[in-house]
């Protein structure tokens, strides 16, 4: 039997699925045509690994209590009542001794369903008075703020509109791995005679099929973008009429840009003058230019500035106001979400402290923190596999005085450190409604199989916790159907008069139109900034971070190699990291010149290290990476390395991006030698 579903993983595409079920077991996962954007195509990792994820030996089916040392994986099964009693006792003990802010929810972006991603859980922790978490700085927050500093919360160009472009810049976005369905659009662009430019430190698959590949030095995107603005101004091709009508802050922006030129691009970015001028030629001659920006740029000390400067090129060139001209970013802002209602923001206690999620390890280890963190709950997250400075986080999670609860679908590296582990249902086992952050099609899914074992959806886990704590307010009695109706504005005409909880599961609804017209910035969509224009100077960022205009603040390397760790073709972040295909040693790519200088050969084991730790990887010698730059995909679990650590152990947590104090995964400096 084939049943419709939706992929909830942390990916911009949010694919519609067709799931084959036999005797309540998932035997095959394929794409479906319910979502016209994803159109029957899904990535190999979802197709290959989901059945094992749901039914494999790592699946959590009973609540567990730790009976061995933290991280040992020694647990005993218990029933739900016992588990809830243990959680209540552990949280209550911390609250009695140190107050409610000694409890910390530690979650990020596991499932992207509106209910599973954040609904009853937020209500529970707000009502409890727990410390709150700023989650964006771990990933996406820098990019989001960079975008909103120019455009406010208005939606950007939906990716399908790029078929009208004759030039597309794919900047820091590994399309085939983490934005697969944009590939179809890019093929259409090239088939119609348009050009595709890839700007990336690694020669990704798309770079082999594009018209120009610029293999930029990591962290220098802002230099290239500002130098382009300077060059385009010198050529007198800026769209002054568009700037006068739609742009604010162009004068201070261009004053800053004039500090950079082609020589800086050659020296900092590692690109040639010929490449630079070819790109400038193409931008100057484009009728409709689209810019697609991934999260790669944000992972450097100048990441926010790089993103802002890249987006600014479209504004300076008047590349908005028509289909095919604009920035492909934040189309998810088009969804009629009512998140404040869904999360129960009225339950927040005034004055409650907020931690940057990247600081959690530091907070766990801080003996002077008042109040200290004495209890935490890890859910929708595998922080051991995803956070910078992995060894510091492990030390924090190992503290015996910390009471920790986990909830997940499978036993992960992070669950292994918990005192109580709660089995969460996979998204195939409950109903949810799905927006997206990279496209505009609203979807809903019903369960295709019953809950495996004693697993429960996130919503029911937190309902039961709320009841155990005696919270009897109406907010905690809402059903999943109620929550779906609270997740979206049911009065929005694009929902066709259908209640969110009753949306069909065999087709998606397009939120990418307003009054029947496509979303076009500076036409059907207006910049939602204080000035009502695209702001190239941000007063907010100037006040908070000293970055009113983009700045270049490079980190200073202290070791010979820069290690970057983008997305993997085998994992979505850390999801599927426990599959057999990911448990062996991961590869690290090195340029042939560096391998020859170090006497290293393709296929041998190497040790990549810095003062924070060391990880064993298998060497792949290839010119797909630059000299001096190593590439190893993110999301591996500890078992993949003989050292018990992953590349995240090498990533600094003290260095931060220029805005939002975001994590800077690509400012990781290491040395490499034979293992």
C-alpha positions in Angstrom: 0.0 0.0 0.0 1.3 3.4 -1.0 0.4 6.4 1.2 1.3 10.1 1.0 3.7 11.8 3.4 6.1 14.7 3.7 9.8 14.8 4.5 10.4 16.9 7.7 14.2 17.0 7.7 16.2 20.3 8.0 16.3 21.0 4.3 14.8 23.9 2.3 12.9 21.6 -0.1 10.4 19.8 2.2 9.6 17.0 -0.3 6.3 15.2 -0.8 6.7 11.5 -0.3 5.0 8.3 -1.4 5.5 5.6 1.3 5.1 1.9 0.7 3.8 0.2 3.8 3.5 -3.6 4.3 2.2 -5.0 7.6 2.7 -1.7 9.4 6.3 -1.5 8.3 7.8 1.0 5.9 9.5 -0.8 3.1 10.1 2.0 0.5 10.2 5.8 0.4 9.9 7.6 -2.9 8.9 11.0 -4.2 5.4 12.0 -5.1 3.9 14.7 -7.3 1.7 16.2 -4.4 4.2 19.0 -4.2 4.8 20.5 -7.7 8.1 21.9 -6.7 9.7 18.6 -5.5 7.7 16.7 -8.3 8.4 13.0 -7.6 12.2 13.6 -7.0 13.8 13.0 -3.6 17.4 12.7 -2.4 19.1 9.3 -2.2 19.6 9.6 1.6 15.9 9.8 2.3 15.1 7.0 -0.2 17.8 4.7 1.2 17.9 5.4 4.9 14.4 6.1 6.2 13.2 2.5 6.5 16.2 1.6 8.7 15.8 4.8 10.6 12.2 3.9 11.5 12.6 0.1 12.0 16.3 -0.5 12.5 18.1 -1.7 15.6 18.9 1.8 16.9 15.1 2.7 17.0 14.0 3.7 20.5 10.7 1.9 21.4 10.6 2.0 25.2 11.4 4.7 27.8 14.9 4.1 29.3 16.7 4.8 32.5 20.5 5.1 32.6 22.2 2.4 34.7 25.8 2.9 33.6 28.3 5.8 33.3 27.2 8.7 31.2 27.9 8.0 27.5 28.3 4.2 28.1 24.9 3.4 26.4 23.9 1.2 29.4 20.1 1.6 30.0 17.2 -0.4 31.3 13.6 -0.2 30.0 10.9 1.5 32.2 7.3 2.4 31.6 6.0 5.8 30.8 4.7 6.6 34.2 8.0 5.8 35.8 9.8 7.9 33.1 7.5 10.9 33.7 8.0 10.6 37.5 11.8 10.6 37.0 11.6 13.7 34.8 9.3 15.5 37.3 11.6 14.6 40.2 14.7 15.7 38.4 13.3 19.0 37.2 11.6 19.7 40.5 14.8 19.1 42.4 16.7 21.7 40.2 13.8 24.2 40.6 13.6 23.8 44.4 17.4 24.4 44.7 18.0 27.0 42.1 14.7 28.2 40.6 13.1 27.4 37.2 15.8 29.0 35.1 18.1 26.2 36.2 16.2 24.0 33.7 17.2 24.3 30.0 15.4 23.0 26.9 18.1 22.0 24.4 16.5 21.6 21.0 17.0 22.8 17.5 15.6 21.7 14.1 15.1 17.9 14.0 11.7 17.6 12.4 10.4 20.6 10.6 6.7 19.9 11.0 5.0 22.9 12.7 3.8 20.7 15.6 6.8 18.5 16.1 9.2 21.4 15.6 7.7 23.7 18.2 4.3 23.7 19.8 3.4 21.9 23.0 7.0 21.8 24.0 7.4 25.6 23.9 4.3 26.0 26.0 5.6 23.5 28.6 8.9 25.2 29.0 7.5 28.7 29.0 5.0 27.7 31.7 7.8 26.1 33.7 9.8 29.3 33.5 12.9 27.5 32.1 15.8 29.4 30.5 15.0 30.2 26.9 17.2 29.5 23.9 18.2 31.6 20.9 18.6 28.8 18.4 19.4 30.7 15.2 23.1 31.3 15.8 23.8 27.5 15.4 22.7 27.6 11.8 20.6 29.9 9.7 20.3 32.8 12.1 23.1 34.8 10.6 21.7 34.3 7.1 18.2 35.2 8.3 19.3 38.4 10.0 21.5 39.3 6.9 18.4 39.0 4.7 16.1 40.8 7.0 18.6 43.7 7.4 18.0 44.4 3.7 14.4 43.4 3.2 12.8 42.9 6.6 10.5 39.9 7.0 9.2 40.1 3.5 9.5 36.8 1.4 12.2 36.7 -1.2 12.0 35.1 -4.7 10.6 31.5 -4.8 13.1 29.3 -6.5 10.8 28.4 -9.4 10.9 32.0 -10.6 14.6 31.6 -11.6 13.4 30.0 -14.8 12.9 33.6 -16.0 16.6 34.4 -15.2 19.3 34.7 -17.8 22.0 34.7 -15.0 21.9 32.8 -11.7 24.6 33.2 -9.1 24.7 30.1 -6.8 26.8 31.3 -3.9 27.7 29.0 -1.0 24.9 26.6 -1.8 25.7 22.9 -2.5 22.6 22.5 -4.6 22.7 18.7 -5.3 23.2 17.9 -1.6 21.1 20.3 0.2 18.8 22.1 -2.3 18.2 19.4 -4.8 15.2 20.7 -6.7 16.8 24.0 -7.6 18.9 21.8 -10.0 15.8 21.3 -12.3 15.4 25.1 -12.4 19.1 25.7 -13.2 19.0 23.2 -16.0 16.0 25.0 -17.5 17.9 28.3 -17.3 20.9 26.9 -19.2 18.7 25.2 -21.7 17.2 28.6 -22.5 20.6 30.1 -23.0 21.1 31.5 -19.6 24.2 31.3 -17.5 24.9 29.7 -14.1 27.8 30.8 -11.9 29.0 28.8 -8.9 30.9 30.6 -6.1 32.2 28.0 -3.6 35.4 26.9 -1.9 34.7 23.3 -3.1 34.1 22.2 -6.6 30.6 20.8 -6.0 28.8 18.7 -8.5 27.0 21.7 -9.9 30.4 23.4 -10.6 31.0 20.7 -13.2 27.9 21.8 -15.1 28.0 25.6 -14.8 29.3 28.3 -17.0 31.7 29.8 -14.5 33.2 28.3 -11.3 34.9 30.7 -8.8 36.7 28.6 -6.2 36.8 31.2 -3.5 38.9 31.1 -0.4 36.6 30.4 2.6 35.4 33.4 4.5 36.2 36.0 1.8 32.9 36.3 0.1 32.4 39.9 1.4 35.6 41.0 -0.3 34.4 39.7 -3.7 30.9 41.2 -3.3 32.2 44.6 -2.3 34.8 44.6 -5.0 32.0 43.8 -7.5 30.0 46.8 -6.3 33.1 49.0 -6.8 33.7 47.7 -10.3 30.1 48.0 -11.4 30.0 51.6 -10.1 33.2 52.3 -11.9 31.6 51.1 -15.1 28.6 53.3 -14.5 26.2 50.5 -14.8 24.4 50.8 -11.4 20.7 51.3 -11.8 20.5 54.8 -10.3 16.7 55.1 -10.9 16.0 51.9 -9.0 18.4 53.0 -6.2 16.7 56.3 -5.9 13.2 54.7 -5.6 13.9 51.5 -3.7 17.2 51.6 -1.9 18.2 53.3 1.3 21.8 53.6 2.5 23.5 53.2 -0.9 25.9 56.1 -0.2 27.6 54.7 2.9 27.5 51.2 1.4 29.3 52.3 -1.7 31.8 54.3 0.4 32.7 51.1 2.2 32.8 49.1 -1.1 35.3 51.5 -2.7 37.9 50.2 -0.2 38.0 46.9 -2.1 39.0 46.2 -5.7 40.3 43.5 -8.0 43.7 43.3 -6.2 42.0 42.4 -3.0 40.0 39.7 -4.8 43.2 38.2 -6.1 45.0 38.3 -2.8 42.2 37.5 -0.3 39.8 35.4 -2.4 42.4 33.6 -4.5 40.6 34.4 -7.7 42.1 35.8 -10.9 41.4 39.2 -12.4 40.1 37.5 -15.5 37.6 35.6 -13.5 36.5 38.7 -11.6 36.0 40.8 -14.7 34.2 38.0 -16.5 31.7 37.9 -13.6 31.4 41.7 -13.6 30.7 41.5 -17.4 28.0 39.0 -17.0 26.3 40.9 -14.1 26.4 44.1 -16.1 24.9 42.5 -19.1 22.2 40.4 -17.4 18.5 41.2 -18.1 17.3 39.2 -15.1 19.8 38.1 -12.4 18.9 35.8 -9.5 21.1 35.1 -6.6 20.8 31.8 -4.6 22.6 31.9 -1.3 23.2 28.9 1.0 24.2 28.7 4.6 27.9 28.2 3.7 28.7 31.9 3.7 27.5 32.5 7.2 30.0 30.1 8.7 32.8 32.6 8.8 33.8 35.6 11.0 32.6 37.9 8.2 29.7 35.7 7.3 26.8 38.1 7.9 28.7 40.8 5.9 29.3 38.4 3.0 25.7 37.5 2.8 24.6 41.1 2.9 27.1 42.2 0.3 26.1 39.4 -2.0 22.4 40.3 -1.7 23.2 44.0 -2.2 24.4 43.4 -5.8 20.9 42.8 -7.0 19.7 46.0 -5.4 22.5 48.1 -6.9 21.8 46.7 -10.3 18.0 47.1 -10.1 17.6 43.3 -10.3 14.3 43.3 -8.5 10.7 44.1 -9.5 10.2 41.4 -12.2 10.2 37.6 -12.4 13.7 36.2 -12.6 15.3 39.2 -10.9 15.9 38.9 -7.2 17.3 37.0 -4.3 16.2 33.4 -3.8 15.9 33.5 0.0 13.2 33.4 2.7 10.3 32.2 0.5 9.1 30.5 3.6 8.1 33.9 5.0 5.1 33.7 2.6 3.4 31.0 4.8 0.5 32.4 6.9 2.1 31.1 10.1 0.7 32.1 13.5 3.7 31.0 15.5 3.1 33.2 18.5 -0.3 31.5 19.0 1.1 28.0 18.3 4.1 28.4 20.7 1.9 30.0 23.4 4.2 33.1 23.8 1.8 34.6 26.3 3.1 32.0 28.8 6.6 33.4 28.7 7.7 34.9 32.0 9.1 38.5 31.7 12.8 38.7 32.5 13.6 35.1 31.7 17.2 34.8 30.5 18.0 33.7 27.0 21.1 31.7 26.1 22.7 31.6 22.7 22.6 27.9 21.7 26.3 28.0 20.7 27.1 28.9 24.3 25.4 25.9 25.9 28.7 24.0 26.6 30.2 27.0 28.2 27.1 27.5 30.4 27.1 23.8 31.5 30.8 24.2 32.6 30.4 27.6 34.3 30.5 27.1 38.0 29.9 30.8 38.6 26.7 30.9 36.6 23.7 32.0 38.7 21.5 30.2 38.5 23.4 27.2 37.2 22.1 24.8 34.6 21.1 21.7 36.7 18.6 20.1 34.4 18.2 20.0 30.7 16.1 18.2 28.0 17.6 17.3 24.6 15.0 16.8 21.9 14.8 17.5 18.1 18.6 17.8 18.3 21.8 15.8 18.4 24.2 18.4 19.8 27.1 16.1 20.3 27.2 15.6 16.5 26.4 19.2 15.5 27.9 21.7 17.9 31.3 23.4 17.7 33.9 22.4 20.3 32.6 18.9 20.8 34.9 18.0 23.6 33.7 20.9 25.7 30.1 19.9 25.2 31.0 16.3 26.1 32.5 17.5 29.4 29.4 19.5 30.1 27.1 16.6 29.4 29.3 14.3 31.5 28.7 16.3 34.8 27.1 14.0 37.3 25.3 16.8 39.0 23.4 17.6 35.8 20.0 15.8 35.4 19.4 15.3 31.7 16.4 14.0 29.7 16.4 13.0 26.1 13.7 12.4 23.5 14.5 11.0 20.1 13.6 8.5 17.4 16.9 6.6 17.6 19.7 6.2 20.1 22.2 9.0 19.2 25.5 10.1 20.7 23.6 12.8 22.7 20.9 10.4 24.1 23.8 8.2 25.4 24.5 10.9 28.1 20.9 11.2 29.4 19.5 9.9 32.6 16.1 9.3 31.1 15.5 8.7 27.4 12.0 9.0 26.0 11.1 7.3 22.7 9.8 9.8 20.1 7.6 8.8 17.2 8.9 9.4 13.7 7.0 11.8 11.5 5.5 8.7 9.7 3.6 8.0 12.9 1.6 11.2 13.6 -0.2 14.0 11.8 1.4 17.3 11.1 1.3 20.3 8.9 4.4 21.5 7.0 5.5 24.9 5.8 9.0 25.1 4.4 11.9 27.6 4.4 13.1 27.1 0.8 9.8 26.9 -1.1 6.2 28.0 -0.8 4.0 24.9 -1.0 2.0 24.1 2.2 1.5 20.4 3.0 -0.1 18.2 5.5 0.4 14.5 6.3 -1.4 11.9 8.3 0.4 8.9 9.9 1.2 6.0 7.6 2.0 3.5 10.3 1.1 3.3 14.0 3.7 4.4 16.6 6.5 1.9 16.8 6.6 0.3 20.3 5.8 2.7 23.0 7.0 5.8 21.1 4.9 9.0 21.3 4.8 12.2 19.2 6.5 15.2 20.7 3.1 16.9 21.3 1.9 13.9 23.4 5.2 13.7 25.3 4.9 17.3 26.4 1.1 17.0 27.1 1.9 14.2 29.5 4.8 16.2 31.1 2.5 19.2 31.5 -0.1 17.0 33.2 2.5 15.4 35.5 3.5 19.0 36.6 -0.1 19.8 37.2 -0.5 22.3 34.4 -4.2 22.3 33.7 -4.6 25.4 31.5 -6.5 25.0 28.3 -3.3 25.4 26.3 -2.2 22.0 27.5 -5.4 20.2 26.5 -5.2 21.2 22.8 -5.3 18.2 20.5 -3.0 17.9 17.5 -5.9 19.0 15.3 -6.3 22.1 17.5 -2.5 22.7 17.1 -2.6 22.4 13.4 -5.4 25.0 13.2 -3.4 27.3 15.5 -0.2 26.9 13.4 -1.6 28.7 10.3 -4.1 31.5 9.7 -7.1 29.6 8.5 -8.7 32.8 7.2 -5.9 33.3 4.6 -7.6 33.0 1.1 -4.8 30.8 -0.2 -6.1 28.0 2.0 -9.2 28.0 -0.1 -11.5 28.0 2.9 -10.0 24.7 4.2 -9.1 24.5 7.9 -5.3 23.8 8.3 -6.1 20.5 10.0 -8.2 19.4 7.1 -5.8 20.2 4.3 -5.6 17.4 1.7 -2.7 15.1 2.0 -2.5 14.3 -1.7 -1.8 17.8 -2.9 0.0 20.9 -1.7 -1.3 24.5 -1.6 0.8 27.3 -3.1 1.5 30.1 -0.7 3.8 31.8 -3.3 1.1 34.2 -4.6 -0.7 37.2 -3.3 -4.1 38.1 -4.9 -3.2 35.6 -7.6 0.0 37.3 -8.5 3.5 35.9 -8.0 5.7 37.1 -5.2 8.1 39.8 -6.7 10.1 42.0 -4.5 9.5 45.7 -5.2 6.3 44.9 -7.1 3.8 42.6 -5.4 6.0 42.3 -2.3 7.4 45.4 -0.6 10.5 45.6 1.6 9.3 45.3 5.2 12.0 47.5 6.6 11.7 50.7 8.7 12.2 52.8 5.6 10.1 50.7 3.3 13.1 50.3 1.0 16.0 47.8 0.6 18.4 49.0 3.3 22.1 48.6 2.5 23.0 50.4 5.7 21.4 48.8 8.8 21.0 51.0 11.8 20.1 47.9 13.9 23.3 46.0 13.0 25.3 49.1 13.5 24.0 49.5 17.0 24.3 45.8 17.9 27.4 44.7 16.2 29.1 47.7 14.6 28.2 46.4 11.2 26.0 49.0 9.6 27.6 48.2 6.3 29.4 44.9 5.6 32.9 44.6 7.1 35.8 42.2 6.5 37.1 40.7 9.7 39.0 37.6 8.9 40.2 35.2 11.5 44.0 34.7 11.7 45.1 31.1 10.9 47.4 29.5 13.4 47.8 26.2 11.6 48.4 25.4 7.9 45.0 24.2 6.8 41.5 25.5 6.8 38.9 22.8 7.4 35.4 23.2 6.0 32.6 20.8 6.8 29.5 21.4 4.6 26.6 19.1 4.0 26.9 15.4 3.3 25.3 13.3 0.6 24.7 10.6 3.2 23.2 12.6 6.0 20.9 15.6 6.6 22.9 17.3 9.3 23.4 14.4 11.8 20.2 12.5 10.8 21.1 9.1 9.4 24.5 9.4 11.0 23.8 6.1 12.8 23.3 4.2 9.5 26.0 1.7 8.6 27.0 3.8 5.6 28.0 6.6 7.9 29.6 4.7 10.8 32.9 4.0 9.0 35.7 6.5 8.8 34.6 9.7 6.9 36.7 11.1 4.1 38.7 14.3 4.1 39.6 15.9 0.8 43.0 17.4 0.2 44.5 19.1 -2.8 47.2 17.1 -4.7 49.9 19.7 -4.1 49.4 19.5 -0.3 49.3 15.7 -0.3 52.5 15.6 -2.2 54.2 18.1 0.0 53.2 16.0 3.1 54.0 12.7 1.5 50.4 11.5 1.9 48.6 9.2 -0.5 45.0 8.7 -1.5 43.1 6.3 0.7 45.3 6.2 3.7 44.3 7.1 7.3 45.2 10.5 8.5 44.9 12.4 11.7 43.5 15.9 11.5 44.0 17.9 14.6 44.4 21.1 16.5 44.5 22.1 20.2 40.9 21.1 20.7 41.2 17.5 19.6 41.9 15.0 16.8 39.9 12.9 14.4 40.9 10.1 12.2 39.7 10.3 8.6 40.4 8.6 5.2 42.3 10.8 2.8 40.9 11.6 -0.6 43.4 13.4 -2.9 41.5 15.7 -5.3 41.6 19.1 -6.9 37.9 19.6 -6.0 39.3 21.6 -3.0 41.7 24.4 -3.0 45.3 24.2 -1.8 45.4 24.8 1.9 41.7 23.9 2.3 40.5 20.5 3.6 36.9 19.4 3.1 35.1 16.8 5.3 31.3 16.5 5.3 29.4 17.3 8.6 27.1 15.2 10.7 29.2 12.1 11.5 28.8 10.3 14.8 31.6 9.5 17.3 31.8 5.9 16.2 33.1 7.0 12.8 36.6 7.9 14.2 39.1 5.9 16.2 39.5 8.9 18.5 35.8 8.9 19.5 35.5 12.5 18.2 34.3 14.0 14.9 35.4 17.1 13.0 33.1 19.1 15.3 35.7 18.6 18.0 38.1 20.8 16.0 35.7 23.7 15.4 36.0 26.7 17.7 33.2 27.9 19.8 34.9 31.1 20.9 35.1 32.6 17.4 31.8 34.0 16.2 30.3 35.5 13.1 30.1 39.3 12.8 26.3 39.3 13.5 24.2 37.3 15.9 27.3 35.7 17.4 26.7 32.8 15.0 28.9 29.6 14.9 31.8 29.8 12.5 32.3 26.3 11.3 34.6 27.3 8.4 37.1 29.2 10.5 38.6 25.9 11.7 42.4 25.7 11.4 44.1 22.3 11.6 47.2 20.3 10.7 47.1 16.8 9.1 49.5 13.9 9.3 49.5 10.2 8.7 47.6 8.3 11.4 
